[in-house]
């Protein structure tokens, strides 16, 4: 289980970097708004995360149902974290750190026991 979690963390680090690079590039080169840049960067990063975790972390089959389940869950977590942060006027860095930590743990549990539950 520790090896599996270590792989999940590795994918998460790359996923986070990908999200930040895409976000920055969309802002800088395409003059996108933060909202548009964040949504596009989220979908790029979560798609990478799904495929990397399916193949490398869980060694599982990629299906459209699994993809939809993974993206929906991660999107709901991101949205709820942002909503709560707005409601309590949390600084953006607190939101980012909180979401990163929570999504690491909750995303791993959800992936292991729901999305990729039949993985070997």
N, CA, C and O atoms as a MOPAC input file, in Angstrom:
PM7 MOZYME 1SCF
protein

 N      0.82300 1    -1.19400 1     0.00000 1
 C      0.00000 1     0.00000 1     0.00000 1
 C      0.86900 1     1.26000 1     0.00000 1
 O      0.50600 1     2.25500 1    -0.62800 1
 N      2.00200 1     1.23200 1     0.69200 1
 C      2.89900 1     2.38400 1     0.74800 1
 C      3.49400 1     2.66600 1    -0.63700 1
 O      3.61900 1     3.82300 1    -1.04000 1
 N      3.86000 1     1.60100 1    -1.36000 1
 C      4.40300 1     1.76900 1    -2.71200 1
 C      3.35000 1     2.39800 1    -3.62300 1
 O      3.66300 1     3.27100 1    -4.43200 1
 N      2.11900 1     1.95600 1    -3.48800 1
 C      1.01300 1     2.48300 1    -4.27500 1
 C      0.80300 1     3.96900 1    -3.97700 1
 O      0.64000 1     4.78000 1    -4.88900 1
 N      0.80900 1     4.31100 1    -2.69600 1
 C      0.62200 1     5.70300 1    -2.29100 1
 C      1.79800 1     6.56200 1    -2.76400 1
 O      1.60300 1     7.71100 1    -3.15900 1
 N      2.99900 1     6.02100 1    -2.72800 1
 C      4.17100 1     6.75500 1    -3.21700 1
 C      4.03700 1     7.06300 1    -4.70700 1
 O      4.37200 1     8.16000 1    -5.15200 1
 N      3.55400 1     6.10400 1    -5.46200 1
 C      3.33400 1     6.33200 1    -6.89600 1
 C      2.26300 1     7.40200 1    -7.10600 1
 O      2.40000 1     8.27400 1    -7.96300 1
 N      1.20400 1     7.32100 1    -6.31600 1
 C      0.12700 1     8.29800 1    -6.40900 1
 C      0.64600 1     9.70200 1    -6.10700 1
 O      0.27500 1    10.66300 1    -6.78100 1
 N      1.49600 1     9.82000 1    -5.10300 1
 C      2.10100 1    11.11600 1    -4.75600 1
 C      2.96000 1    11.62100 1    -5.92200 1
 O      2.91100 1    12.80300 1    -6.26400 1
 N      3.74100 1    10.73300 1    -6.52700 1
 C      4.59100 1    11.13100 1    -7.66800 1
 C      3.75100 1    11.69600 1    -8.81000 1
 O      4.08900 1    12.72900 1    -9.38800 1
 N      2.67100 1    11.01900 1    -9.12400 1
 C      1.77200 1    11.50600 1   -10.16600 1
 C      1.17900 1    12.84700 1    -9.74600 1
 O      1.02900 1    13.74900 1   -10.57000 1
 N      0.84400 1    12.97600 1    -8.47000 1
 C      0.27000 1    14.21800 1    -7.95800 1
 C      1.21300 1    15.40600 1    -8.07300 1
 O      0.77800 1    16.52000 1    -8.36300 1
 N      2.49000 1    15.17500 1    -7.85100 1
 C      3.47700 1    16.25200 1    -7.98600 1
 C      3.54300 1    16.72200 1    -9.44200 1
 O      3.54300 1    17.92300 1    -9.71400 1
 N      3.59700 1    15.77800 1   -10.36200 1
 C      3.63900 1    16.13000 1   -11.78300 1
 C      2.32900 1    16.80200 1   -12.19300 1
 O      2.33500 1    17.79000 1   -12.92800 1
 N      1.22600 1    16.26900 1   -11.72200 1
 C     -0.09200 1    16.82200 1   -12.00000 1
 C     -0.19100 1    18.27100 1   -11.53200 1
 O     -0.71000 1    19.12000 1   -12.25600 1
 N      0.29600 1    18.55800 1   -10.34300 1
 C      0.26000 1    19.91900 1    -9.80500 1
 C      1.12600 1    20.85300 1   -10.63900 1
 O      0.71900 1    21.97200 1   -10.94900 1
 N      2.31000 1    20.39800 1   -10.99900 1
 C      3.19600 1    21.21500 1   -11.83500 1
 C      2.55200 1    21.49200 1   -13.19300 1
 O      2.60700 1    22.61700 1   -13.69000 1
 N      1.95100 1    20.48400 1   -13.78200 1
 C      1.27600 1    20.63800 1   -15.06400 1
 C      0.14700 1    21.66600 1   -14.96400 1
 O     -0.00700 1    22.51800 1   -15.84000 1
 N     -0.63400 1    21.57800 1   -13.89700 1
 C     -1.73300 1    22.52200 1   -13.68300 1
 C     -1.20000 1    23.95000 1   -13.60800 1
 O     -1.72500 1    24.84600 1   -14.26900 1
 N     -0.16600 1    24.16200 1   -12.80800 1
 C      0.38900 1    25.49700 1   -12.62300 1
 C      0.98600 1    26.04500 1   -13.91900 1
 O      0.79700 1    27.21900 1   -14.23800 1
 N      1.70600 1    25.20600 1   -14.66800 1
 C      2.31500 1    25.64700 1   -15.93000 1
 C      1.22200 1    26.01100 1   -16.94000 1
 O      1.30200 1    27.05000 1   -17.59500 1
 N      0.22300 1    25.17200 1   -17.06400 1
 C     -0.87800 1    25.46900 1   -17.99100 1
 C     -1.60700 1    26.74100 1   -17.58300 1
 O     -1.91300 1    27.58200 1   -18.42800 1
 N     -1.88500 1    26.88300 1   -16.30300 1
 C     -2.55400 1    28.07900 1   -15.77800 1
 C     -1.74400 1    29.32400 1   -16.14400 1
 O     -2.28500 1    30.28900 1   -16.68400 1
 N     -0.46000 1    29.29600 1   -15.84800 1
 C      0.40100 1    30.43300 1   -16.13400 1
 C      0.50400 1    30.73700 1   -17.61800 1
 O      0.45900 1    31.89900 1   -18.02200 1
 N      0.64100 1    29.70700 1   -18.42400 1
 C      0.74900 1    29.89800 1   -19.87300 1
 C     -0.53200 1    30.49400 1   -20.44700 1
 O     -0.48300 1    31.38500 1   -21.29600 1
 N     -1.66300 1    30.00600 1   -19.98800 1
 C     -2.93100 1    30.54300 1   -20.47600 1
 C     -3.10200 1    32.00800 1   -20.08500 1
 O     -3.60700 1    32.80800 1   -20.87400 1
 N     -2.68600 1    32.36000 1   -18.87800 1
 C     -2.75500 1    33.75700 1   -18.44300 1
 C     -1.80000 1    34.62100 1   -19.25200 1
 O     -2.18200 1    35.67300 1   -19.76500 1
 N     -0.56900 1    34.17600 1   -19.36000 1
 C      0.48800 1    34.99200 1   -19.97000 1
 C      0.39700 1    35.07200 1   -21.49700 1
 O      0.43600 1    36.16200 1   -22.06800 1
 N      0.27900 1    33.93300 1   -22.14300 1
 C      0.33900 1    33.90400 1   -23.60400 1
 C     -1.01500 1    34.12000 1   -24.28700 1
 O     -1.07700 1    34.64400 1   -25.39900 1
 N     -2.08400 1    33.71700 1   -23.62400 1
 C     -3.40400 1    33.80700 1   -24.25000 1
 C     -4.31300 1    34.83700 1   -23.57800 1
 O     -5.45500 1    35.03600 1   -23.99200 1
 N     -3.79200 1    35.48600 1   -22.53800 1
 C     -4.52700 1    36.51000 1   -21.79700 1
 C     -5.90100 1    36.03400 1   -21.34600 1
 O     -6.87300 1    36.79000 1   -21.37200 1
 N     -5.96900 1    34.77700 1   -20.93400 1
 C     -7.21300 1    34.21900 1   -20.40900 1
 C     -7.48100 1    34.78600 1   -19.01500 1
 O     -6.56200 1    35.22400 1   -18.32300 1
 N     -8.74500 1    34.77100 1   -18.61700 1
 C     -9.07100 1    35.15500 1   -17.24800 1
 C     -8.60900 1    34.04600 1   -16.31500 1
 O     -8.35300 1    32.92800 1   -16.76200 1
 N     -8.50100 1    34.33800 1   -15.03400 1
 C     -8.10400 1    33.31300 1   -14.06400 1
 C     -9.10500 1    32.16300 1   -14.04600 1
 O     -8.71200 1    31.00000 1   -13.96000 1
 N    -10.38800 1    32.48000 1   -14.12700 1
 C    -11.40700 1    31.42500 1   -14.08600 1
 C    -11.25600 1    30.47500 1   -15.27800 1
 O    -11.26800 1    29.25500 1   -15.11300 1
 N    -11.11700 1    31.03900 1   -16.46900 1
 C    -10.97200 1    30.21500 1   -17.67000 1
 C     -9.66300 1    29.43200 1   -17.62100 1
 O     -9.63900 1    28.23500 1   -17.90800 1
 N     -8.58500 1    30.10300 1   -17.26200 1
 C     -7.28300 1    29.43600 1   -17.18600 1
 C     -7.30800 1    28.29500 1   -16.17400 1
 O     -6.74300 1    27.23100 1   -16.42700 1
 N     -7.95200 1    28.50600 1   -15.04100 1
 C     -7.98200 1    27.47300 1   -14.00800 1
 C     -8.81500 1    26.26600 1   -14.43600 1
 O     -8.43000 1    25.12700 1   -14.17200 1
 N     -9.93900 1    26.49900 1   -15.08500 1
 C    -10.78100 1    25.38100 1   -15.53600 1
 C    -10.04200 1    24.55900 1   -16.59500 1
 O    -10.01100 1    23.33000 1   -16.52500 1
 N     -9.45800 1    25.23500 1   -17.56100 1
 C     -8.72700 1    24.51700 1   -18.61600 1
 C     -7.52800 1    23.77000 1   -18.02800 1
 O     -7.29800 1    22.60400 1   -18.35100 1
 N     -6.76900 1    24.44300 1   -17.16600 1
 C     -5.60500 1    23.80200 1   -16.53600 1
 C     -6.03600 1    22.61000 1   -15.68700 1
 O     -5.35800 1    21.58300 1   -15.67600 1
 N     -7.15400 1    22.73500 1   -14.97500 1
 C     -7.67200 1    21.63300 1   -14.16800 1
 C     -7.95300 1    20.41400 1   -15.05400 1
 O     -7.53800 1    19.30100 1   -14.73100 1
 N     -8.65600 1    20.62600 1   -16.16600 1
 C     -9.00600 1    19.49300 1   -17.02200 1
 C     -7.78500 1    18.84800 1   -17.66900 1
 O     -7.74900 1    17.62900 1   -17.83900 1
 N     -6.80300 1    19.63500 1   -18.02600 1
 C     -5.56800 1    19.06800 1   -18.57100 1
 C     -4.86100 1    18.23500 1   -17.50600 1
 O     -4.46100 1    17.09900 1   -17.76100 1
 N     -4.71200 1    18.80500 1   -16.31600 1
 C     -3.99900 1    18.11900 1   -15.23400 1
 C     -4.74700 1    16.88100 1   -14.73900 1
 O     -4.12700 1    15.84600 1   -14.49300 1
 N     -6.05800 1    16.97400 1   -14.59400 1
 C     -6.81600 1    15.82800 1   -14.07900 1
 C     -6.85400 1    14.70600 1   -15.11400 1
 O     -6.90400 1    13.53100 1   -14.75100 1
 N     -6.83200 1    15.05300 1   -16.38300 1
 C     -6.78500 1    14.02600 1   -17.43000 1
 C     -5.44000 1    13.29900 1   -17.38700 1
 O     -5.39200 1    12.07100 1   -17.45100 1
 N     -4.35200 1    14.06000 1   -17.28000 1
 C     -3.04300 1    13.43300 1   -17.12200 1
 C     -3.03700 1    12.52400 1   -15.89600 1
 O     -2.58700 1    11.38000 1   -15.96400 1
 N     -3.53700 1    13.03900 1   -14.78100 1
 C     -3.55200 1    12.29200 1   -13.52900 1
 C     -4.31700 1    10.97700 1   -13.66600 1
 O     -3.87100 1     9.93800 1   -13.17800 1
 N     -5.46700 1    11.02800 1   -14.32900 1
 C     -6.26300 1     9.81400 1   -14.50500 1
 C     -5.47900 1     8.75200 1   -15.27300 1
 O     -5.37100 1     7.60900 1   -14.82700 1
 N     -4.93700 1     9.13200 1   -16.42400 1
 C     -4.23700 1     8.14300 1   -17.23900 1
 C     -2.96100 1     7.63000 1   -16.57100 1
 O     -2.66300 1     6.43700 1   -16.63100 1
 N     -2.21000 1     8.52700 1   -15.93900 1
 C     -0.98200 1     8.11000 1   -15.25400 1
 C     -1.29900 1     7.18600 1   -14.08300 1
 O     -0.62000 1     6.17900 1   -13.88400 1
 N     -2.31300 1     7.52000 1   -13.32300 1
 C     -2.67200 1     6.66000 1   -12.19300 1
 C     -3.26500 1     5.33100 1   -12.64400 1
 O     -2.99400 1     4.29200 1   -12.04200 1
 N     -4.06800 1     5.36000 1   -13.69300 1
 C     -4.64200 1     4.10600 1   -14.20000 1
 C     -3.54200 1     3.15400 1   -14.65100 1
 O     -3.53600 1     1.98100 1   -14.27800 1
 N     -2.61200 1     3.66400 1   -15.45600 1
 C     -1.58200 1     2.80400 1   -16.03800 1
 C     -0.43500 1     2.49100 1   -15.08700 1
 O     -0.03300 1     1.33500 1   -14.95300 1
 N      0.09600 1     3.52300 1   -14.42200 1
 C      1.31800 1     3.35400 1   -13.63900 1
 C      1.04300 1     3.02500 1   -12.17100 1
 O      1.64400 1     2.10400 1   -11.61900 1
 N      0.15400 1     3.76100 1   -11.55000 1
 C     -0.08300 1     3.54800 1   -10.12000 1
 C     -0.88600 1     2.28300 1    -9.86800 1
 O     -0.46700 1     1.41700 1    -9.10000 1
 N     -2.05100 1     2.17700 1   -10.52200 1
 C     -2.96300 1     1.07100 1   -10.22300 1
 C     -2.91300 1    -0.05900 1   -11.24400 1
 O     -3.52700 1    -1.10600 1   -11.04100 1
 N     -2.17800 1     0.14700 1   -12.35000 1
 C     -2.06300 1    -0.87100 1   -13.40600 1
 C     -3.44500 1    -1.42400 1   -13.77500 1
 O     -3.68600 1    -2.63100 1   -13.75300 1
 N     -4.32300 1    -0.50700 1   -14.11000 1
 C     -5.71400 1    -0.84500 1   -14.35600 1
 C     -6.15200 1    -0.41600 1   -15.75300 1
 O     -5.49600 1     0.39500 1   -16.40600 1
 N     -7.24200 1    -0.96300 1   -16.18300 1
 C     -7.79500 1    -0.64800 1   -17.49000 1
 C     -8.40800 1     0.75700 1   -17.48100 1
 O     -9.06200 1     1.16200 1   -16.52000 1
 N     -8.17700 1     1.48600 1   -18.57600 1
 C     -8.76400 1     2.81800 1   -18.75600 1
 C    -10.12700 1     2.65400 1   -19.41700 1
 O    -10.24200 1     2.01900 1   -20.46500 1
 N    -11.16200 1     3.23000 1   -18.80000 1
 C    -12.50000 1     3.21900 1   -19.39600 1
 C    -13.09900 1     4.62000 1   -19.28400 1
 O    -12.67900 1     5.42400 1   -18.45200 1
 N    -14.06600 1     4.89200 1   -20.11700 1
 C    -14.71600 1     6.20700 1   -20.06800 1
 C    -15.48200 1     6.38400 1   -18.76000 1
 O    -15.53800 1     7.49200 1   -18.22700 1
 N    -16.06700 1     5.31900 1   -18.24100 1
 C    -16.78600 1     5.40300 1   -16.96800 1
 C    -15.85800 1     5.76100 1   -15.81500 1
 O    -16.19600 1     6.58300 1   -14.96400 1
 N    -14.70000 1     5.14500 1   -15.79900 1
 C    -13.72200 1     5.46100 1   -14.75700 1
 C    -13.23900 1     6.90100 1   -14.88000 1
 O    -13.08200 1     7.60500 1   -13.88200 1
 N    -13.00600 1     7.32600 1   -16.11700 1
 C    -12.55800 1     8.69800 1   -16.35600 1
 C    -13.59900 1     9.69600 1   -15.83300 1
 O    -13.26300 1    10.64100 1   -15.11900 1
 N    -14.84800 1     9.47300 1   -16.19500 1
 C    -15.91800 1    10.37400 1   -15.75100 1
 C    -16.03700 1    10.37100 1   -14.23200 1
 O    -16.20100 1    11.42900 1   -13.62400 1
 N    -15.95700 1     9.20000 1   -13.61500 1
 C    -16.04700 1     9.11200 1   -12.15200 1
 C    -14.89500 1     9.86300 1   -11.48100 1
 O    -15.10400 1    10.57000 1   -10.49500 1
 N    -13.69100 1     9.71200 1   -12.01100 1
 C    -12.50700 1    10.36000 1   -11.43500 1
 C    -12.58000 1    11.87200 1   -11.59100 1
 O    -12.38700 1    12.60700 1   -10.62300 1
 N    -12.85800 1    12.34100 1   -12.80600 1
 C    -12.91100 1    13.77300 1   -13.08100 1
 C    -14.04900 1    14.42900 1   -12.29800 1
 O    -13.87800 1    15.52100 1   -11.75700 1
 N    -15.18900 1    13.78100 1   -12.23500 1
 C    -16.32300 1    14.33900 1   -11.49600 1
 C    -15.99500 1    14.48400 1   -10.01900 1
 O    -16.25100 1    15.53100 1    -9.42500 1
 N    -15.43500 1    13.45000 1    -9.42900 1
 C    -15.08900 1    13.49600 1    -8.00900 1
 C    -14.06500 1    14.58600 1    -7.72000 1
 O    -14.23500 1    15.37400 1    -6.79000 1
 N    -13.00300 1    14.62800 1    -8.51700 1
 C    -11.96500 1    15.63800 1    -8.29700 1
 C    -12.50900 1    17.04400 1    -8.54100 1
 O    -12.14100 1    17.98200 1    -7.83400 1
 N    -13.37400 1    17.19400 1    -9.52700 1
 C    -13.98000 1    18.49200 1    -9.80900 1
 C    -14.88800 1    18.95900 1    -8.69000 1
 O    -14.88400 1    20.13600 1    -8.33000 1
 N    -15.66600 1    18.04000 1    -8.13900 1
 C    -16.53800 1    18.38700 1    -7.00500 1
 C    -15.68800 1    18.78800 1    -5.80000 1
 O    -16.00500 1    19.76100 1    -5.11600 1
 N    -14.61600 1    18.04900 1    -5.54000 1
 C    -13.73200 1    18.42000 1    -4.41800 1
 C    -13.13100 1    19.80000 1    -4.62600 1
 O    -13.06600 1    20.59600 1    -3.69000 1
 N    -12.69200 1    20.09000 1    -5.84500 1
 C    -12.09800 1    21.39200 1    -6.14100 1
 C    -13.13300 1    22.49900 1    -5.97100 1
 O    -12.85200 1    23.53800 1    -5.37400 1
 N    -14.31800 1    22.26900 1    -6.49400 1
 C    -15.38700 1    23.25800 1    -6.38900 1
 C    -15.81200 1    23.51200 1    -4.95400 1
 O    -15.98400 1    24.66300 1    -4.55300 1
 N    -15.98300 1    22.44900 1    -4.17500 1
 C    -16.37800 1    22.59800 1    -2.76900 1
 C    -15.29900 1    23.30000 1    -1.95400 1
 O    -15.59800 1    24.13300 1    -1.09900 1
 N    -14.05600 1    22.95900 1    -2.22400 1
 C    -12.96100 1    23.62400 1    -1.51400 1
 C    -12.97600 1    25.11800 1    -1.81700 1
 O    -12.84000 1    25.93800 1    -0.90900 1
 N    -13.13900 1    25.46800 1    -3.07300 1
 C    -13.20500 1    26.87600 1    -3.46300 1
 C    -14.40400 1    27.58500 1    -2.85300 1
 O    -14.30100 1    28.72700 1    -2.40500 1
 N    -15.54300 1    26.89900 1    -2.83800 1
 C    -16.76100 1    27.48300 1    -2.26700 1
 C    -16.59200 1    27.77900 1    -0.78100 1
 O    -16.93800 1    28.86300 1    -0.31200 1
 N    -16.05900 1    26.80900 1    -0.04700 1
 C    -15.83500 1    26.99000 1     1.39400 1
 C    -14.80600 1    28.09200 1     1.63800 1
 O    -14.97100 1    28.91900 1     2.53400 1
 N    -13.75300 1    28.09500 1     0.84000 1
 C    -12.71600 1    29.12300 1     0.98100 1
 C    -13.30000 1    30.51800 1     0.75700 1
 O    -12.98500 1    31.45600 1     1.48900 1
 N    -14.15400 1    30.64400 1    -0.26300 1
 C    -14.80700 1    31.93200 1    -0.51000 1
 C    -15.71700 1    32.31700 1     0.65700 1
 O    -15.75400 1    33.47600 1     1.07000 1
 N    -16.44800 1    31.33300 1     1.18100 1
 C    -17.38900 1    31.60400 1     2.27200 1
 C    -16.68600 1    32.08500 1     3.53700 1
 O    -17.23700 1    32.89300 1     4.28400 1
 N    -15.47300 1    31.59300 1     3.78100 1
 C    -14.75200 1    32.00200 1     4.99700 1
 C    -13.65300 1    33.01700 1     4.69200 1
 O    -12.85700 1    33.36900 1     5.56300 1
 N    -13.62100 1    33.48300 1     3.43900 1
 C    -12.63500 1    34.47100 1     2.99000 1
 C    -11.18900 1    34.02400 1     3.23500 1
 O    -10.34900 1    34.79800 1     3.69500 1
 N    -10.93000 1    32.76700 1     2.91800 1
 C     -9.57100 1    32.22900 1     3.07000 1
 C     -8.67900 1    32.79500 1     1.97400 1
 O     -9.13700 1    32.98400 1     0.84700 1
 N     -7.42200 1    33.06700 1     2.28100 1
 C     -6.48800 1    33.51800 1     1.24200 1
 C     -6.27200 1    32.41100 1     0.20800 1
 O     -6.32100 1    31.23000 1     0.55000 1
 N     -6.03500 1    32.78100 1    -1.05100 1
 C     -5.85400 1    31.77200 1    -2.10600 1
 C     -4.78700 1    30.72500 1    -1.79300 1
 O     -4.96600 1    29.55400 1    -2.12800 1
 N     -3.69500 1    31.11400 1    -1.16500 1
 C     -2.64100 1    30.14300 1    -0.85300 1
 C     -3.14600 1    29.09200 1     0.13900 1
 O     -2.75200 1    27.92900 1     0.05600 1
 N     -4.00700 1    29.48400 1     1.06700 1
 C     -4.59200 1    28.52600 1     2.01900 1
 C     -5.49500 1    27.55900 1     1.27000 1
 O     -5.49500 1    26.35900 1     1.54300 1
 N     -6.26200 1    28.08500 1     0.32900 1
 C     -7.14000 1    27.23700 1    -0.48100 1
 C     -6.32000 1    26.22700 1    -1.27000 1
 O     -6.65600 1    25.04400 1    -1.31700 1
 N     -5.25300 1    26.69400 1    -1.88500 1
 C     -4.39200 1    25.82200 1    -2.69000 1
 C     -3.77600 1    24.71300 1    -1.85000 1
 O     -3.80600 1    23.54500 1    -2.23700 1
 N     -3.22400 1    25.07500 1    -0.71700 1
 C     -2.57300 1    24.09000 1     0.15300 1
 C     -3.60000 1    23.11100 1     0.72300 1
 O     -3.35900 1    21.90500 1     0.77300 1
 N     -4.74400 1    23.64100 1     1.15200 1
 C     -5.79400 1    22.78700 1     1.70800 1
 C     -6.29100 1    21.79300 1     0.67100 1
 O     -6.40700 1    20.59800 1     0.94300 1
 N     -6.58500 1    22.30300 1    -0.53000 1
 C     -7.06800 1    21.41300 1    -1.58300 1
 C     -6.02000 1    20.38000 1    -1.95800 1
 O     -6.34500 1    19.20900 1    -2.15400 1
 N     -4.77200 1    20.79800 1    -2.05900 1
 C     -3.70300 1    19.85900 1    -2.42200 1
 C     -3.60400 1    18.71500 1    -1.41800 1
 O     -3.50400 1    17.55100 1    -1.80500 1
 N     -3.63300 1    19.04500 1    -0.14200 1
 C     -3.54300 1    18.01600 1     0.89800 1
 C     -4.76700 1    17.12400 1     0.93900 1
 O     -4.65700 1    15.89900 1     0.99300 1
 N     -5.94200 1    17.75300 1     0.91300 1
 C     -7.18400 1    16.98200 1     0.98600 1
 C     -7.35900 1    16.09900 1    -0.24400 1
 O     -7.74500 1    14.93600 1    -0.12600 1
 N     -7.07400 1    16.65300 1    -1.43200 1
 C     -7.27100 1    15.86700 1    -2.64400 1
 C     -6.27200 1    14.72400 1    -2.75200 1
 O     -6.56200 1    13.69900 1    -3.36800 1
 N     -5.10500 1    14.89500 1    -2.16000 1
 C     -4.12200 1    13.81500 1    -2.15400 1
 C     -4.67000 1    12.59800 1    -1.40000 1
 O     -4.64000 1    11.47800 1    -1.90800 1
 N     -5.16500 1    12.83100 1    -0.20000 1
 C     -5.67400 1    11.73200 1     0.62800 1
 C     -7.01400 1    11.20600 1     0.10200 1
 O     -7.17000 1    10.00800 1    -0.13100 1
 N     -7.97200 1    12.11100 1    -0.07900 1
 C     -9.30900 1    11.68600 1    -0.52800 1
 C     -9.25800 1    11.10600 1    -1.93800 1
 O     -9.93900 1    10.12500 1    -2.23500 1
 N     -8.44500 1    11.71900 1    -2.81200 1
 C     -8.31500 1    11.21200 1    -4.17600 1
 C     -7.71600 1     9.81600 1    -4.22000 1
 O     -8.14100 1     8.97500 1    -5.01200 1
 N     -6.72000 1     9.57200 1    -3.36300 1
 C     -6.11300 1     8.24200 1    -3.31600 1
 C     -7.12600 1     7.20300 1    -2.83500 1
 O     -7.26100 1     6.13900 1    -3.43900 1
 N     -7.82900 1     7.50800 1    -1.76200 1
 C     -8.82300 1     6.56800 1    -1.21800 1
 C     -9.92000 1     6.29700 1    -2.24300 1
 O    -10.29500 1     5.14700 1    -2.46600 1
 N    -10.43000 1     7.35100 1    -2.86100 1
 C    -11.47500 1     7.20100 1    -3.86900 1
 C    -10.96800 1     6.39000 1    -5.06500 1
 O    -11.66900 1     5.51000 1    -5.56400 1
 N     -9.76100 1     6.68700 1    -5.51500 1
 C     -9.18800 1     5.96200 1    -6.65000 1
 C     -8.98400 1     4.48900 1    -6.33200 1
 O     -9.35600 1     3.62000 1    -7.12100 1
 N     -8.39500 1     4.20900 1    -5.17900 1
 C     -8.07600 1     2.82600 1    -4.80000 1
 C     -9.32800 1     1.97700 1    -4.58100 1
 O     -9.40800 1     0.84000 1    -5.04600 1
 N    -10.30600 1     2.54400 1    -3.86600 1
 C    -11.46100 1     1.73500 1    -3.46900 1
 C    -12.70800 1     1.89900 1    -4.34200 1
 O    -13.65600 1     1.12500 1    -4.20600 1
 N    -12.72200 1     2.87700 1    -5.22200 1
 C    -13.88500 1     3.05700 1    -6.08800 1
 C    -13.48800 1     2.94800 1    -7.57000 1
 O    -13.89700 1     2.01300 1    -8.25900 1
 N    -12.70300 1     3.89400 1    -8.04500 1
 C    -12.39900 1     3.97000 1    -9.48500 1
 C    -11.60800 1     2.76900 1    -9.98300 1
 O    -11.95500 1     2.16500 1   -10.99900 1
 N    -10.54200 1     2.42400 1    -9.26200 1
 C     -9.66300 1     1.32700 1    -9.68600 1
 C     -9.71700 1     0.15100 1    -8.70500 1
 O     -8.70200 1    -0.50400 1    -8.47200 1
 N    -10.86400 1    -0.11300 1    -8.14600 1
 C    -11.01100 1    -1.12900 1    -7.10200 1
 C    -10.62900 1    -2.52900 1    -7.54500 1
 O    -10.26600 1    -3.35500 1    -6.70700 1
 N    -10.69900 1    -2.81900 1    -8.82800 1
 C    -10.36200 1    -4.15800 1    -9.31300 1
 C     -8.89200 1    -4.28000 1    -9.72900 1
 O     -8.47300 1    -5.31400 1   -10.24900 1
 N     -8.11900 1    -3.22200 1    -9.49900 1
 C     -6.70100 1    -3.25300 1    -9.88400 1
 C     -5.94500 1    -4.28200 1    -9.07700 1
 O     -6.27200 1    -4.55500 1    -7.92200 1
 N     -4.92700 1    -4.85000 1    -9.70300 1
 C     -4.15100 1    -5.90700 1    -9.02500 1
 C     -3.10400 1    -5.33000 1    -8.13500 1
 O     -2.36300 1    -6.07400 1    -7.49100 1

